[in-house]
Structure formats: C-alpha cells, structure tokens
Amino acid sequence: MSAKVLSNIEIEIPHPNHLFIGGRWEVPQSSESVDVLNSANGEVLSSLPEPSVADADLAVARARAAFESGPWPRMSVDERIESVLLLRRAIEARLPDITRAWALEAGMPVSTGSAFGEAIMVLIDDAINIAKTVKLRERRTTALGEVEIRHEPVGVMLGILTYNGPLIEFAFTAIPALLVGNPVIVKLPPENRMIGHFLASAVEEAGLPDGLVSVMTAGTEVSKHLVAHKDISLVHFTGGTEIGADVAAVSAQRLARVTLELGGKSAAIVADDIPLDQAVPLLLGGMATYQGQQCVALTRILVSDERHDELVERLIKGLEAIEIGDPLNPEISYGPMPSARIRDRSEGFIKRAVEQGAVVATGGRRPAAFKGGFYLEPTLLTNVTEDMEVAQTEIFGPVFSVMRYRDIDDAVRITNNTPYGLLSAIFTNDDAVAWDVAGRVQVGAFAINGSSPCLTAPYGGVKASGYGRVGGAEGLLELTNVKQIVLPAGQ
C-alpha cells in the first residue's frame, strides 16, 4: 500500500492492515484505525490499525508460551546471537525507510535521523559483544561451600518506548533482553505508527521463534492493560515522570521488575574560563537537536552575571541562524513537532513563563513561512528564576532557559535544585573544577564539555529521573534472574 500526500510523497508501509503479534501478521481484533499525519503539513499520510486490549492479550499469551515452552530461553547465548545478527541485518536494510517515516510522522530531520541510525547499529553490536563476554554462569568457592551462579531469563519483557528514539531504545532494551533469553513486547507511541510496521517487518525477516517478539503501536488503554498484566515479568518504561510513577505502582502490585528512564531538566554550567567560541556550538547542539525533544536536552543554561549578556547574545545569534524546514530535506536540521498537541504544550510553557516574569529573548512563535504543520521556533528565555515552572518541569520541546549563578558552588546548587537527575554538564577547561563539580551534581550521567550520555555504558537517572540502567554489562544483567545452585560437598 502507498499513501500519497502533497503531490509526490509516497511511502509503502509493510502490512498496513495487520498487526505484528508474536512473530505473525494478524488481522486486528478491532476495526478501529488511526490516521497518520504528516508533521510538516498536517495532511493524512495513511490510516493504520489501532491495537485493542484483545490484541495485547494475544501478544502476551504468545510471549508467555515462548518463554515457558519455546526454544529461545533454552538456547545457548551463541545460538541467540546468530538470530539477533539476522535481526540486526534486517533493521539496517530498513534504516532509510525508517528514517523517512520518522521524518514524516514525527518531524525528525532525516539528517539527524540518519546519524541516529548509525548509533542504532553501534548499540546492537555493543550488546552482542557484551553478551559474548559477560559470564551468565560461573562457579564460586564461598565460605560456606561451592556454588554455581546462573543468570537466567526472567520472563516476558514489556518495553514502552518513546517517539524521540524508538529504535535506539529498542537497541538498548529489547536487544539485550532477547540476548539473555526473554521474549519481548515492544509498545511504541502513536507518533511512531509507520516505524512500528517497518520494525515488525525486520523481525519477520529475521525468522525469530514463534511468539518471541510483538510490535504494537498503541495508546493509553493498551499500555495500561499491558503494564498491569499478570504475565508481564519485566517492564521497561521510557517517558514522563508522573506516568513512570504510575507504572511502578501498578507493577509493584505483582512485584514485577521495573526499569524507569524518565524525564530530565539538564543543566549546562558555563564556567568563566571557557571561551564562548568553544562553548556555544556545543551548547546549541545539546539544546536544539530534534527540536529539543530529548530527555537529556540542555534546557537550563547556567552562567555567571559577568558573562550573562554576552552568552545570551551569542545563543540568540546561534538559534536564529538555524534554518527551519521540511524534515525530509537533508540540508535541514530543525523540523516540526510531531503533533499539534506536542507543539501546543511547549507554547503553554512559554506563555506561563512570561506570565511569571521570564522574557522571550528569541523565538516562541510559529514560523510564518509554513501554512500547515506543527512548527515552533527555538525559544530562548531569560530572567528565569529557580522557582518558575519552566525551570522545574520537563518541557520536551524547544524551550531553553538562561539562569544566572553567583559562583560555581551556586551553580551546583541550582543544578541540583530540581526533582530530576538524568544528565547535566559543565563547560570548562579547568580539570580540577570539572571533576569537583562532576562529583557533586546529582545525576546519572555527567558530561565534561559535552552534551550527551554514553549509551554503551550503564545509563539511567536518579531522583525523579528514574532507576535501573541500560547499556553495558550492568544493563544486560538487570534483565536476568540470579540463581545459585549448591554443589554437593567435594564436587
């Protein structure tokens, strides 16, 4: 099926009338469908099926059967790696289609989406390499006897992923879960409906065992049903903190294991010694990538009184130089928001910030050049104080605040003065200052003269940014149960 829009845009979606449940394309158990809109103009791209609770139940039943009686949990790691390599190859072959679909339905510029595609392959390869080397079985001599320690599959994992990085999250959640023997149900958000079909077609091509993987793009009702399902043993949730707290509370009723990768309010401390020619390009990259829709986006820029005006001037110049346009244009790095709802949410934060005393230094408008679509200019706010909503709440959009600090100790205090603790950064050429601040900031990841975490090392948040880790051997082992087998004396 091809869906035409705007005269020349076509995209062929695999199995547009079916759902991918337990390794098979199935006719949906409901007739409900949802229009997929082009984020650049608001026009309909396609209409795809909406999964129902009954479809979700079928996915869980097949996954549970794959865990209880299927071959996958009982395979060797090497055998599972062989199948995952086939999946890797199938995903890589579809990256151009996935990147294009991401641009159309969620506003991800193809220039950025292509770079993310390369990162996806790195993450899959890293998970495979870790699975080859990590010890899932070992003998130990303890003070009370000989034991064998085994890391075994836990059960069915539900991965609830977000629209700003669905395949990156698939790579650091679902792939490790599969490698250690767990069946997986991947729940994508409504903004990734087309991507879901391309991902499912990759799983189909890989020929994984029956029931092992389901890919569902669904709304709130199905998500809540899956989180509460008695046969879901592991839940990985990426998303907002309030919903994450609900996920944890519901899962706790049956003591299901949960990993939460939640919101952030990342601060960038600009020290007085760093040349602004060095710092500003790095800051802009950490702010405006994918229209600020990253949980680690640098949304609070902390600067001393002495350098405040100069930094603001340079940031204004940098943000205003960003060319806004069609996300399918490879020359464009800043596109629309995925939907009117998401754009309107950012606009609400801007409006309330101004009512509380903030000043819009640049941006804050819908670009006049676009008749349709969900565009919003990158927005820089000044005169922002710590108590303002815009300084305390994750926005997940192109709204950035410049805040003043008195000295480095004050900057550390401001950085820690939010509920969140995902990522923060310092920009300085003074090693002593950098390492001192890194030790005092309460986050799961800290960057020195950078703006991103390392996803091939253990990554996650503290405080209201969640708990549990993905990446590295630690992330893989979190997806296992630990069993001790006591050996007979003398053996």
C-alpha positions in Angstrom: 0.0 0.0 0.0 1.2 3.5 -0.8 -0.2 6.6 0.8 0.1 9.8 -1.3 0.3 13.2 0.2 1.4 16.6 -1.0 1.5 15.5 -4.7 4.8 13.5 -4.7 5.3 11.9 -1.3 4.7 8.2 -1.2 5.6 5.7 1.4 5.0 1.9 1.2 4.1 0.6 4.6 4.5 -3.2 5.2 1.2 -4.9 6.0 -0.7 -1.7 6.6 -3.9 -3.6 7.5 -2.4 -6.0 10.1 -0.7 -6.1 13.5 2.5 -8.0 14.3 1.7 -10.2 17.2 4.1 -12.9 18.4 6.0 -13.1 15.2 3.0 -13.2 12.9 1.0 -10.6 11.0 -2.6 -10.8 12.3 -5.9 -9.3 11.3 -6.7 -6.8 14.2 -9.5 -7.9 16.6 -10.9 -4.4 16.3 -11.9 -2.4 13.2 -10.6 0.8 14.7 -7.9 2.7 12.7 -6.0 5.9 13.2 -4.9 8.5 10.6 -1.2 9.1 10.5 -0.5 12.8 9.8 2.4 14.4 8.0 4.0 16.6 10.8 5.2 19.1 8.2 1.7 20.0 6.9 -0.9 18.2 8.9 -2.2 16.1 5.9 -3.1 12.4 6.2 -0.3 10.0 5.2 -2.1 6.8 5.9 -4.5 5.0 8.1 -3.2 2.2 10.3 -4.9 -0.2 12.7 -5.2 0.6 16.4 -4.4 -2.4 18.6 -7.0 -3.4 21.1 -6.8 -4.9 24.6 -7.7 -8.3 22.9 -4.7 -7.9 20.6 -2.5 -7.1 23.6 -3.7 -10.2 25.4 -2.8 -12.4 22.4 0.7 -10.9 22.3 1.2 -11.7 26.0 -0.2 -15.2 25.6 2.2 -16.0 22.7 5.2 -14.4 24.5 4.4 -16.4 27.7 4.2 -19.6 25.7 7.5 -18.8 24.0 9.1 -18.4 27.5 7.5 -21.5 29.1 7.9 -24.0 26.2 9.7 -22.3 23.3 13.3 -22.9 22.3 14.6 -19.4 22.9 15.2 -19.3 26.7 16.9 -22.7 26.4 19.3 -21.8 23.6 22.9 -21.0 24.2 24.0 -17.4 24.0 25.8 -18.1 20.8 22.7 -19.5 19.2 20.7 -16.5 20.2 23.4 -14.2 18.9 23.1 -15.8 15.5 19.4 -14.9 15.3 20.0 -11.4 16.7 22.6 -10.8 14.0 19.9 -11.7 11.4 17.6 -9.1 13.0 20.4 -6.5 13.0 20.9 -7.1 9.3 17.2 -6.7 8.6 16.9 -3.5 10.7 20.0 -2.0 8.9 18.4 -2.7 5.5 15.3 -0.8 6.5 17.1 2.3 8.0 16.4 4.5 5.0 12.7 3.7 5.2 12.6 4.1 9.0 14.4 7.5 8.8 12.0 8.7 6.2 9.0 7.5 8.1 10.3 9.2 11.3 10.6 12.5 9.4 7.1 12.3 8.0 5.2 11.2 11.1 7.3 12.7 13.9 9.3 15.6 12.4 12.7 14.0 12.9 15.0 15.6 10.3 16.5 13.0 8.1 19.9 14.4 8.7 19.6 13.7 12.4 17.7 10.5 11.9 20.4 9.1 9.7 23.0 9.8 12.4 20.8 8.1 14.9 20.6 5.1 12.5 24.3 4.7 12.8 24.1 4.8 16.6 21.4 2.1 16.5 23.9 -0.3 14.8 26.6 0.6 17.3 24.3 -0.2 20.2 23.2 -3.5 18.8 26.8 -4.5 18.1 27.8 -3.5 21.6 25.0 -5.5 23.2 26.1 -8.6 21.1 29.7 -8.1 22.1 28.8 -7.8 25.8 26.6 -11.0 25.6 29.7 -12.8 24.2 31.9 -11.9 27.1 29.7 -11.5 30.2 29.5 -14.5 32.4 26.0 -15.9 32.7 27.3 -18.9 34.5 30.2 -19.2 36.9 31.5 -21.5 39.7 32.3 -19.9 43.0 34.0 -21.1 46.2 32.4 -19.3 49.1 33.0 -19.5 52.9 30.0 -21.9 53.1 30.5 -24.1 50.1 30.7 -24.5 46.4 28.0 -22.9 44.2 27.2 -22.3 40.6 25.8 -18.8 39.9 23.5 -18.5 36.9 21.9 -15.5 35.3 18.6 -16.8 33.8 15.8 -15.2 31.7 13.1 -13.5 33.8 10.1 -13.8 31.6 8.1 -11.6 29.2 9.5 -8.1 29.0 7.3 -5.1 28.0 9.3 -2.2 26.5 7.3 1.0 26.4 9.3 3.3 24.2 9.1 7.0 23.1 8.9 8.7 19.8 12.1 10.6 20.1 14.3 7.5 19.8 12.3 4.3 19.3 14.9 2.2 17.6 17.7 3.4 19.8 15.6 2.4 22.8 14.8 -0.9 21.1 18.6 -1.4 20.7 19.4 -0.9 24.4 16.3 -2.6 25.8 14.8 -5.2 23.6 18.1 -6.5 22.0 19.7 -7.2 25.4 16.5 -8.8 26.7 16.5 -11.1 23.7 20.1 -12.0 24.1 19.6 -13.2 27.6 16.5 -15.2 26.7 13.5 -13.0 27.4 10.5 -12.7 25.0 9.7 -9.1 24.2 6.6 -7.0 23.6 7.6 -3.6 22.1 5.0 -0.9 22.7 5.6 2.2 20.5 3.8 5.5 20.9 1.2 6.8 18.5 3.8 9.1 16.8 5.7 6.0 15.6 3.0 4.0 13.8 4.7 3.7 10.5 8.1 3.0 12.1 6.4 0.1 14.0 5.4 -1.6 10.8 9.0 -1.3 9.4 10.5 -2.7 12.7 8.0 -5.5 12.6 8.9 -6.4 9.1 12.6 -6.6 10.1 11.6 -9.0 13.0 9.6 -11.1 10.5 12.6 -11.3 8.1 14.9 -12.4 10.9 12.8 -15.5 11.4 12.9 -15.4 15.2 11.0 -18.2 17.0 7.2 -18.0 17.3 5.8 -15.7 20.0 9.2 -14.1 20.8 8.6 -10.5 19.6 5.4 -8.4 19.2 5.4 -4.8 18.0 2.4 -2.7 18.9 1.8 1.0 18.4 -1.0 1.9 20.7 -2.4 4.4 23.0 -3.0 4.7 26.7 -5.6 2.0 27.2 -3.5 -0.8 25.8 -0.4 0.5 27.6 -2.1 0.4 31.0 -3.5 -3.0 30.3 -0.1 -4.4 29.4 1.6 -2.8 32.5 -1.0 -4.4 34.7 -0.9 -7.9 33.0 -0.1 -10.7 35.4 2.2 -12.4 32.8 4.4 -9.4 32.2 7.5 -10.0 34.3 9.7 -7.1 33.3 8.6 -3.5 32.4 11.0 -1.0 30.8 9.3 2.4 30.6 10.7 5.4 28.9 8.7 8.6 29.3 7.4 11.2 31.7 7.9 11.0 35.4 4.3 11.1 36.5 3.3 8.2 34.2 6.5 6.4 35.3 5.4 6.6 38.9 2.1 5.0 37.9 3.9 2.2 36.0 6.0 1.5 39.1 3.0 1.5 41.4 0.9 -0.9 39.2 3.9 -3.2 38.6 4.6 -3.3 42.3 1.3 -5.0 43.0 2.6 -8.2 41.5 6.3 -7.4 42.2 7.2 -7.2 38.6 10.7 -5.8 37.9 10.7 -2.2 36.5 13.3 0.0 34.8 12.3 3.6 34.5 14.0 6.1 32.2 12.1 9.2 32.9 12.3 13.0 32.5 15.2 15.4 32.8 15.9 19.0 33.3 19.5 19.0 32.3 21.7 21.9 33.3 24.8 23.2 31.4 27.2 25.1 33.7 29.2 27.6 31.7 32.3 28.3 33.7 34.0 31.7 33.5 37.3 30.2 32.0 35.7 28.6 28.9 36.0 30.6 25.7 32.4 31.2 24.4 33.6 30.4 20.9 34.3 26.9 22.2 31.2 26.5 24.4 28.4 28.0 22.3 28.4 25.5 19.4 28.4 22.6 21.9 25.6 24.2 23.8 23.5 24.7 20.7 23.9 21.1 19.7 22.8 20.0 23.2 19.8 22.3 23.1 18.2 22.2 19.7 18.8 18.6 18.4 15.4 17.2 17.3 13.7 20.4 18.3 14.7 20.0 22.0 12.8 16.7 22.2 15.4 14.8 24.2 15.2 13.8 27.8 18.9 14.9 28.1 18.4 18.2 26.2 20.3 21.1 27.8 17.3 23.2 28.8 18.9 25.2 31.7 22.0 27.2 30.7 23.7 28.5 33.9 26.1 31.4 33.5 27.7 34.0 35.8 26.4 37.5 36.0 29.6 38.8 34.3 29.1 36.7 31.2 25.3 36.5 31.1 24.7 39.2 28.4 27.4 38.1 26.1 26.3 34.4 26.3 22.7 35.3 25.7 23.7 37.4 22.6 25.6 34.5 21.2 22.9 32.0 21.9 20.3 34.3 20.2 22.5 34.5 17.2 23.0 30.8 17.0 19.4 29.9 17.4 18.2 32.5 14.9 20.7 31.1 12.4 19.0 27.6 12.5 17.2 27.0 9.3 13.7 25.6 9.9 12.2 23.5 7.2 10.9 20.2 5.8 12.4 17.3 7.8 12.8 15.3 4.5 15.3 17.9 3.3 18.8 16.6 4.1 20.1 20.2 4.4 17.6 20.9 7.3 18.4 20.1 10.9 15.3 21.5 12.6 11.8 20.4 11.6 8.3 20.5 13.0 7.0 19.0 16.2 5.2 15.6 15.8 1.7 16.9 16.5 -0.4 19.9 17.4 -0.7 18.6 20.9 3.0 18.5 21.5 3.6 21.9 19.9 0.7 23.4 22.0 2.3 22.0 25.2 5.5 23.9 24.6 3.6 27.0 23.8 1.8 26.7 27.1 5.1 26.6 28.9 6.3 29.8 27.1 3.1 31.6 27.9 3.2 30.7 31.6 6.9 31.6 31.9 6.2 35.1 30.5 3.3 35.5 33.0 5.8 34.6 35.8 8.3 37.2 34.7 10.5 35.5 32.1 11.5 37.3 28.9 11.4 35.7 25.4 14.9 36.7 24.1 14.2 35.0 20.7 11.7 32.5 19.2 8.4 31.5 20.8 6.4 31.8 17.6 5.0 29.6 14.8 7.1 30.4 11.8 5.1 32.4 9.3 6.6 30.7 6.3 4.7 27.5 6.9 1.0 27.4 6.2 0.5 24.0 7.9 2.4 21.5 10.1 3.4 21.7 13.7 6.3 24.1 13.7 7.6 26.1 16.6 10.7 28.3 16.6 13.5 27.5 19.1 12.9 29.7 22.1 15.3 31.2 24.5 14.0 32.6 27.8 15.9 35.0 30.1 15.1 36.4 33.5 14.2 32.8 34.6 14.4 32.1 38.3 14.6 28.7 40.1 11.0 28.7 41.3 9.5 29.1 37.9 7.6 26.2 36.3 9.9 26.4 33.2 12.9 25.8 35.4 11.5 22.9 37.3 9.4 20.9 34.8 10.5 18.9 31.8 9.1 20.6 28.6 10.3 18.2 25.9 10.3 20.9 23.3 12.4 23.8 22.0 12.2 26.0 25.1 15.5 26.9 26.8 16.2 29.0 29.9 19.3 31.0 30.7 19.8 31.3 34.5 22.4 33.3 36.5 24.7 31.9 39.2 27.0 33.7 41.7 29.8 31.2 41.8 30.5 27.6 41.0 29.0 26.4 44.3 25.9 28.3 43.5 25.8 26.7 40.0 26.0 23.2 41.6 23.2 24.1 44.0 21.0 25.4 41.1 21.7 22.3 39.1 20.6 20.0 41.9 17.5 22.1 42.7 15.1 20.2 40.5 13.3 16.9 41.1 15.3 15.4 38.2 18.7 13.8 37.9 19.3 12.4 34.4 22.2 14.4 32.8 24.0 17.6 33.4 27.2 19.1 32.0 30.0 21.6 32.7 31.9 23.6 30.1 35.3 24.5 31.4 39.0 23.9 30.6 39.9 23.7 34.3 40.2 19.9 35.1 40.0 20.5 38.9 36.7 22.4 38.6 35.3 19.9 36.2 36.0 16.8 38.4 34.9 18.6 41.5 31.5 19.6 40.0 31.1 16.1 38.5 31.3 14.6 41.9 28.7 16.9 43.5 26.0 17.1 40.8 23.2 14.5 41.5 22.7 12.9 38.1 23.0 9.5 36.5 25.3 10.9 33.7 27.5 14.0 33.7 29.4 15.4 30.7 32.5 17.5 30.7 32.5 19.8 27.6 29.8 17.7 26.0 26.0 17.3 25.9 25.2 13.6 25.6 25.4 10.5 27.8 27.3 7.4 26.6 24.7 4.7 25.8 27.3 1.9 25.6 28.0 2.4 29.3 25.4 2.0 32.2 22.9 4.8 31.7 19.9 5.9 33.7 18.7 8.5 36.1 18.5 9.3 39.8 15.8 11.1 41.8 12.6 11.6 39.7 14.5 10.7 36.5 14.0 7.0 37.4 16.0 3.9 38.3 17.6 0.9 36.7 20.2 1.0 34.0 20.5 0.2 30.3 23.8 -0.2 28.5 27.0 -2.1 29.4 27.1 -5.4 31.2 25.1 -3.9 34.1 22.1 -3.1 31.8 22.2 -6.6 30.3 22.4 -8.4 33.7 19.4 -6.4 35.0 17.3 -8.4 32.6 18.1 -11.7 34.3 17.3 -13.6 37.5 20.2 -14.7 39.6 20.1 -18.4 40.8 22.5 -20.2 43.0 23.0 -24.0 42.7 24.6 -25.5 45.7 27.0 -28.3 44.7 27.5 -31.4 46.7 30.4 -31.4 49.1 33.6 -32.4 47.5 32.4 -31.9 43.9 
